[in-house]
Amino acid sequence: MTTQTYSRSFIAPLASTTGKIQWFGVVTLAAIILLAIMAPLLTPFGPRDLACIAFEKPSLAHLFGCDDAGHDIFSQVLYGARVSLTIGLLVAVVSTAIAAGLAIVVGVYGGIVDRVVMRLVDVVLALPFMPLVIVLGVYFGASIQTQVLVIAFVMWASPLRELRAQILALRSAGFVEASRAMGAGAWFVGLRHLLPELAPLIVPQFVRIAHAAILVETSLSFLGLGDPLQDSWGAILFHANARAAFLTGSWVYWIMPPGLAVSLTVLALAFIGFGYDGSLAPRIRVAKGKRPVAPEGAGPVAGAAITATGLRVSYDTEYGTTEAVHGVSLTLRRGELVGLVGESGSGKTTASLAILRLLRSPARVTHGAVFLEDADLLALSDTELRALRGRRLALVPQSAMNALNPVMTIGRQLDDALAHGGTADKTARKLAAIGWLEKVGLAARHYHSYAHELSGGMRQRAVIAIAMSNTPDVVIADEPTTGLDVLVQEEIMALLLDLRKSLGLSILFVTHNLPLIARHADRLAVMYQGRLVEEGTPAAIRAHPKHAHTRALFDNLPALDGEKRWPVRAISNMAPVIELRGVSKTFRSFTLPWVKAGAGHKALDDVSLALAPGEKLGLVGGSGAGKSTIARLLMGMIRPDSGEVLYNGEDIARLGPAARKVMSRAVHMVFQDPYQSIRNGLSVREVVAEPLRIHGERDARVIDAKVRAALEAVRLPSTDEFMARRPVQLSGGQRQRVAFARAVVSQPRVIIADEPTSMLDQSVRMEIMDLMEDLRVRFGTSFLFITHDIALARHFCDRLIVLEHGRIVEQGEADEVIHEPQQDYTRRLIAAA
Amino acid sequence: MFYYPRIIGQYAIALLAALTVNFLLPRIAPGDPLNSLLGTDTAETLTVEAKDEIRRQLGLGGPLHEQFVHYIGGIVSGQFGDSAVLGMPVWDAIMQRLPWTLLLMGVALIISTMIGTVLGVLSAWRRGETLDVATMTTVLFFGSLPPFWVAMMLIILFSTTLGWLPSFGAYQLGTSFPDWNWFVGVGKRLIMPVTALVVVQSASVLLIARSSMQIAQEQDYITFARSRGVSERGIFFGHAFRNALLPLTTHVMLGLGSLIGGALVIETVFAYPGLGSLVVMGVNSRDYLLLQGIFIFASLSVIAANFVTDLFYPLIDPRTRRAR
């Protein structure tokens, strides 16, 4: 499942609870500010005028009465608001500006600058806050200006820490990487991408600082460290405290009003900040104990391990209810392996969690029935259900990182599971746990390991061991191979098939990886837009798909045999556009000069390759094979340790600093994930125009003409309406087309396409490949196609290069490599395709 | 191996920076430091020789680097100089008052941690229900009150109006340490300042407990635990709380370090004889050496608390332990 983030405005809509609370804060604060501004109109007295007799009781003339010196307290509170608010808001402005400015600098330079700034933050945060403010105040005087500077000086550090965390995430974001690859300088990225993305976070930081600053100022003034000429709310309380207001009964009108004024202001700010912190907002209350409506006559199907009938799932949000699964019925027979297939957003994961009754609020099952053999899962009590979980019905989740508890050892989590299964004896449990670890291909020593100490594949094995430890009858595997390396995926699949045989499991295998599951499943069930559109054996569905979507899915599967989908272009004897000659590259982590550097990670080892004009070269290999290092070398973003990178036969090292500029025009990269590589805040026009701007084009008419031409080249509408659209309004396929338009606009000679279809839904993948072929034919562009999918590479590419651990292990004509692989690694890749 | 030297180095830098700030402040502040220390009127009445003598006493004479060496030497040997207003060594004055601050702030920190954690965890458990909404509203409100104002309101209610509790000092005058009456007096005088601190402090503990509990509950490992039949109680305490403890511990440990800062205003309201009111005394009487001494002491305690947190963090978070 892809998680999409939608940027939301800081203030929530008035219709929601959060919005109401925020607006209440805004209105209150506005009223207080208005009162402060209008102070001279509201009271005839100045705060220091001798307006009345000492301790005069409140009256119409003196709403809050008078203090011991005959000052009108109402007037003092109004004028005090000016001082308190000025200081609070100014501090917020100054601190936020410092924090945001430094965050951008850190984002732009990173590395050593980041370290220095963060050490500085650590130091400031390690100073005692209040004593520091006081000491600074003593030495630098007590005027409002110095107070603002002093409080701001101690306050910028913690917001910077938060902004910096964000900016580090942004720095590695796809759109920043893309912008860099297009040749953008650090400041171009900083101002055009980082700052606009950071802006939504700066606002809540501002509110938080204002909130804290007003409290700090109040405390300072209360200690008598305020500006002696202008009394803030804190200073009024200082006088009241010092002159024993308690003893006279004047506290009701002397101490209450300024204190309440501070509280109200700070509370208003807290309310405004309320929406930012999602965890503060009360969640919509989920109708508890509301059973889903069971369809009439629903009952277990004979011979079925799982019978799900008419499942409907809705999400309740603050803004209304949306249904994600619209009546799905599914049976899993005993001993069967069923593949539940669908693209992202098809509702397959939601449906499978509904079967397990594991949906988390706000999602809930509204209709339907689920039977495990003859137990009605949705009607069971929590205790009854718990007794079944793990022992008869288990989940193997996608474990990219998070399915294992990070603070518990693997052994402890296995032990818990075994204890639930009824093994009372501790030693027996430990033996059983180790047995399971070995059964899934881990070692006994992993009993004491934590999740972070294992690789992705090992973690998935540990998860499987835990899920299987009570020998369940039914397993629901939710994308258990997603996010793993191609070859590791095969291993995990093999492990599951093995366990299925030895334990006699029935498995519902949820995945978007159609080729993987089609090879192994007894039956497939295809979901599309929350509905089950097709069911049957893989062979039957492939031969006679009933639904248009299923047909599109299978049509888009590249095969290892038969006609190549795109024609081979005879390789001419033209000189190569770009070339690597005997290139090696090792990455070392940063160390101090006198520390002996470690061996580092050898990313490339003596690699040579050449790309002729108009050629399509496929670069195939698992993760860590060195594919992206090659891409970065060819773009001049990194230099080789040894060997040469040539452009038009010339070593680009000789170009010096100009190399980046030359190469960023000649070579353009299209990234894997169009949801990442295109920033949502920009319009289509701005996205496509970016390379032009980076290369200094300023003429609006030229830009407009080129952007339109590029959009036409990738078969997208070039209307004003389309160019004004935001990326969120585009489909995944359209986004990737926009990414190609961004490549085409600067007329590069080479396009490096880094897995350009792997994040797209199966049904649009071929369109994108067709587009690449089209560009090659029309513009003579060369393509370096980076992929792990050797079958797809076989169809598209003229030649293939197979990489393993930074070495070229095999290369040749695409069909030659596929049909007569020489190396074991290549054979394994082909088997996994 | 990797973890410890790095954090030790980090804290050495922080400590040095705190000492340097403390050293430089009076020296880079605008105007003659004597003017800000003694008041312009007093300073102008002094002869040049008298001024030099005071400078020498304050460590303000001679070239800057010599002053710095002298200053660091003094700190290393525990000589913070003599307080002008108290007529005793600054170190002794700090030591005399430290127990009171530790008592007041320690009790407040323990109580607010307990209240904050329990309510925060309950709030996360019952998210969106009446208990949660009520707690959150109360917390937002209490968190917006200036602590000293809460203290003043308490005095008005319990001392001035009801006459139940004394509002002044830390113990009853005329009683001495081991007496029963002494303990009663100390206890009575703790109630109001501790209440004021707890009202304000538990809010932040509660917010952190609640949000880290919520974050923990939404993790995939919770779904996985539930899928294998772990009980709700086991999930809540065994899995979620264990992970939520990490940010909570950091917060509370760092709270330890800022005791002195937190005590400032509350001690002033109740004329409590701790370090906080010593700071205010130093400010009002421009007792430069006293302020400098307390500032160093406060910096040390913040850094020490940070340091201890970092040292013990690997015990509760295996991810910061050295890889096997």
Interface residues (C-beta under 8 A of the other chain):
Chain A: R119 D122 V123 A126 L127 P128 F129 M130 P131 L132 I134 V135 L136 V138 Y139 F140 G141 H211 L215 T218 S219 F222 L223 G224 L225 G234 L237 A240 N241 F246 L247 W251 I255 G259 V262 S263 L264 V266 L267 A270 F271 F274 D277 S279 L280 P282 R283 I284 R285 V286 L353 L356 L358 R360 D382 R386 A387 L388 R389 G390 R391 A394 L395 P397 Q398 S399 N402 A403 L404 N405 P406 V407 M408 T409 Q413 D416 A417 H420 S449 Y450 H452 E453 V463 I466 A467 N470
Chain B: Q10 Y11 I13 A14 L15 A17 A18 V21 N22 L25 P26 A29 P30 P33 S36 R127 G128 E129 D132 V133 M136 L140 F141 G143 S144 L145 P146 P147 F148 W149 M152 M153 I155 I156 S159 T160 S167 L207 R210 S211 Q214 I215 E218 Q219 D220 Y221 T223 F224 A225 R226 S227 R228 G229 V230 S231 E232 G234 G238 H239 R242 N243 L246 G257 S258 I260 G261 G262 L264 V265 T268 V269 V279 V280 V283 N284 R286 L291 I294 F295 A298 S299 S301 V302 I303 N306 I316 D317 P318 R319 A323 R324
